[in-house]
Amino acid sequence: MTSLASLTDTQSSAERVLTTPLPVGYNILISQIVLLYVYLLPFQLFGALGWITIPGTIAAAYIIIGLAAIGNELENPFGHDVNDLPLDGYCEELRRELDFLTATPPPRLFSDVVLGNEENKVLWPLSTSGHNEWRMRSTGDIRSALRAKVVIGDRSGSSSESTLSGSRKEEA
């Protein structure tokens, strides 16, 4: 359920990016500011650079207009353009992984080989009994043994000892 909720959150975040583009007014304003800056740049550089102003302005304009174009391209990363995210590939990979996970039988970690072993002390240190003994007990017995594990008191260990010895008496 946690993984499913995480997947849903990720999908809603991606849809939010897609459906909330930058307002048109911002795009127009950014474009106008970039062009005005590029038009006025030669006048700012001429005193310091002289004739090098022309290639310097061309290089700076290329960089600044390129950054503005990149900003417009990043505004919507979804689609089928060259610079868009390869979502079809991501979805195909996710589909293959989900098919693999759902086709594989669940592991048998709690089989009788593991749980049925008498050396497996399922409620240790509260109990030295093995899995087979606890399997035969009622749900109430198991819950009372688990409640005994919660110890409220000093940290010296005295209350822990009394709780552990009390639960061991219940075992017998």
Contacts in CASP RR format, 6 or more apart in sequence:
PFRMAT RR
TARGET T0000
AUTHOR 0000-0000-0000
METHOD contacts of the structure
MODEL  1
MTSLASLTDTQSSAERVLTTPLPVGYNILISQIVLLYVYLLPFQLFGALG
WITIPGTIAAAYIIIGLAAIGNELENPFGHDVNDLPLDGYCEELRRELDF
LTATPPPRLFSDVVLGNEENKVLWPLSTSGHNEWRMRSTGDIRSALRAKV
VIGDRSGSSSESTLSGSRKEEA
14 78 0 8 1.000
17 77 0 8 1.000
17 78 0 8 1.000
18 76 0 8 1.000
18 78 0 8 1.000
21 75 0 8 1.000
21 76 0 8 1.000
22 75 0 8 1.000
27 72 0 8 1.000
30 68 0 8 1.000
31 68 0 8 1.000
34 64 0 8 1.000
34 65 0 8 1.000
34 68 0 8 1.000
37 64 0 8 1.000
38 57 0 8 1.000
38 60 0 8 1.000
38 61 0 8 1.000
38 64 0 8 1.000
38 65 0 8 1.000
41 57 0 8 1.000
41 60 0 8 1.000
41 61 0 8 1.000
42 53 0 8 1.000
42 54 0 8 1.000
42 57 0 8 1.000
45 53 0 8 1.000
45 56 0 8 1.000
45 57 0 8 1.000
46 53 0 8 1.000
47 53 0 8 1.000
49 56 0 8 1.000
73 81 0 8 1.000
73 83 0 8 1.000
76 84 0 8 1.000
77 84 0 8 1.000
77 85 0 8 1.000
78 84 0 8 1.000
78 85 0 8 1.000
78 87 0 8 1.000
79 85 0 8 1.000
79 87 0 8 1.000
114 120 0 8 1.000
115 122 0 8 1.000
115 131 0 8 1.000
116 131 0 8 1.000
116 132 0 8 1.000
117 131 0 8 1.000
118 130 0 8 1.000
118 131 0 8 1.000
118 132 0 8 1.000
119 130 0 8 1.000
120 130 0 8 1.000
120 131 0 8 1.000
121 127 0 8 1.000
121 128 0 8 1.000
121 129 0 8 1.000
121 130 0 8 1.000
122 129 0 8 1.000
122 130 0 8 1.000
122 131 0 8 1.000
122 134 0 8 1.000
123 129 0 8 1.000
123 134 0 8 1.000
123 142 0 8 1.000
123 145 0 8 1.000
123 146 0 8 1.000
123 149 0 8 1.000
125 164 0 8 1.000
126 145 0 8 1.000
126 146 0 8 1.000
126 148 0 8 1.000
126 149 0 8 1.000
126 164 0 8 1.000
126 167 0 8 1.000
126 168 0 8 1.000
127 134 0 8 1.000
127 145 0 8 1.000
127 167 0 8 1.000
127 168 0 8 1.000
127 171 0 8 1.000
128 168 0 8 1.000
128 171 0 8 1.000
129 171 0 8 1.000
134 142 0 8 1.000
141 170 0 8 1.000
144 170 0 8 1.000
145 167 0 8 1.000
145 170 0 8 1.000
148 163 0 8 1.000
148 164 0 8 1.000
148 166 0 8 1.000
148 167 0 8 1.000
148 170 0 8 1.000
149 163 0 8 1.000
151 159 0 8 1.000
151 160 0 8 1.000
151 163 0 8 1.000
152 159 0 8 1.000
153 159 0 8 1.000
END
